[in-house]
């Protein structure tokens, strides 16, 4: 017997697929950034 599974696309796309490890961030912000520094 086969079953048809329906998937709600909005729910499937809205699932947070990223684990956030706040204790070990992979992006570290500068404490006192230089506003005149160029980021080209």
N, CA, C and O of each residue as an XYZ file, in Angstrom:
160
protein
N       0.842     -1.176      0.000
C       0.000      0.000      0.000
C       0.891      1.244      0.000
O       1.749      1.378      0.873
N       0.708      2.146     -0.951
C       1.512      3.367     -1.009
C       0.781      4.509     -0.316
O      -0.448      4.575     -0.304
N       1.572      5.404      0.258
C       1.000      6.564      0.928
C       1.516      7.823      0.243
O       2.700      7.927     -0.079
N       0.633      8.760      0.029
C       1.028     10.042     -0.540
C       1.286     11.017      0.601
O       0.386     11.310      1.388
N       2.495     11.509      0.689
C       2.840     12.474      1.730
C       2.822     13.868      1.123
O       3.478     14.125      0.115
N       2.072     14.755      1.741
C       2.043     16.131      1.264
C       3.007     16.957      2.111
O       3.116     16.768      3.322
N       3.695     17.867      1.451
C       4.673     18.709      2.131
C       4.281     20.162      1.925
O       4.070     20.604      0.795
N       4.185     20.900      3.021
C       3.910     22.325      2.947
C       5.237     23.027      2.682
O       6.123     23.020      3.537
N       5.380     23.629      1.510
C       6.643     24.240      1.100
C       7.032     25.372      2.040
O       8.208     25.505      2.378
N       6.080     26.191      2.471
C       6.385     27.301      3.374
C       6.985     26.801      4.681
O       7.931     27.396      5.198
N       6.450     25.728      5.210
C       6.980     25.159      6.453
C       8.351     24.548      6.208
O       9.262     24.734      7.015
N       8.511     23.827      5.113
C       9.787     23.170      4.807
C      10.904     24.196      4.617
O      12.016     23.984      5.099
N      10.631     25.295      3.928
C      11.645     26.319      3.694
C      11.894     27.183      4.927
O      12.961     27.782      5.062
N      10.921     27.249      5.818
C      11.051     28.083      7.003
C      11.808     27.425      8.134
O      12.092     28.073      9.142
N      12.142     26.150      7.994
C      12.864     25.445      9.048
C      14.290     25.987      9.136
O      14.984     26.106      8.126
N      14.714     26.310     10.349
C      16.075     26.814     10.548
C      17.035     25.646     10.434
O      17.047     24.760     11.289
N      17.844     25.640      9.378
C      18.747     24.525      9.111
C      20.158     24.790      9.615
O      21.056     23.974      9.408
N      20.359     25.923     10.275
C      21.688     26.286     10.739
C      21.739     26.242     12.255
O      20.877     26.810     12.926
N      22.742     25.573     12.794
C      22.945     25.520     14.233
C      23.837     26.689     14.630
O      24.935     26.845     14.097
N      23.370     27.504     15.558
C      24.141     28.657     16.005
C      24.825     28.308     17.315
O      24.170     28.017     18.315
N      26.157     28.342     17.295
C      26.945     28.088     18.495
C      27.444     29.438     18.999
O      28.502     29.911     18.584
N      26.675     30.056     19.900
C      27.008     31.395     20.367
C      28.302     31.433     21.169
O      28.917     32.493     21.290
N      28.726     30.308     21.714
C      29.956     30.257     22.488
C      31.200     30.274     21.634
O      32.269     30.662     22.105
N      31.080     29.852     20.366
C      32.223     29.782     19.456
C      31.829     30.325     18.083
O      31.669     29.557     17.134
N      31.672     31.655     17.973
C      31.243     32.231     16.696
C      32.327     32.125     15.633
O      33.516     32.171     15.952
N      31.929     31.986     14.379
C      32.893     31.935     13.287
C      33.133     33.319     12.681
O      34.005     33.485     11.828
N      32.358     34.308     13.126
C      32.578     35.695     12.720
C      32.776     36.498     14.002
O      31.919     36.493     14.886
N      33.899     37.178     14.093
C      34.200     37.955     15.293
C      34.236     39.429     14.911
O      34.983     39.833     14.020
N      33.421     40.225     15.594
C      33.345     41.650     15.312
C      34.415     42.392     16.092
O      34.740     42.030     17.223
N      34.959     43.431     15.480
C      35.966     44.254     16.141
C      35.307     45.056     17.256
O      34.189     45.546     17.099
N      35.999     45.186     18.377
C      35.463     45.935     19.510
C      35.331     47.417     19.172
O      34.330     48.046     19.517
N      36.338     47.978     18.496
C      36.337     49.392     18.114
C      36.691     49.511     16.635
O      37.838     49.803     16.299
N      35.729     49.290     15.753
C      36.038     49.320     14.318
C      36.400     50.731     13.849
O      35.862     51.722     14.343
N      37.316     50.800     12.895
C      37.725     52.073     12.302
C      36.742     52.407     11.186
O      36.725     51.745     10.149
N      35.927     53.433     11.401
C      34.877     53.776     10.433
C      35.464     54.255      9.104
O      34.784     54.222      8.079
N      36.724     54.701      9.119
C      37.364     55.195      7.897
C      38.089     54.099      7.127
O      38.590     54.343      6.029
N      38.150     52.903      7.685
C      38.856     51.802      7.026
C      38.056     51.304      5.826
O      36.849     51.083      5.923
N      38.730     51.131      4.708
C      38.090     50.659      3.488
C      38.008     49.138      3.495
O      38.936     48.467      3.945
N      36.910     48.597      3.003
C      36.734     47.143      2.936
C      36.553     46.692      1.491
O      35.661     45.898      1.193
N      37.385     47.190      0.607
C      37.266     46.847     -0.817
C      37.686     45.457     -1.063
O      37.653     44.994     -2.204
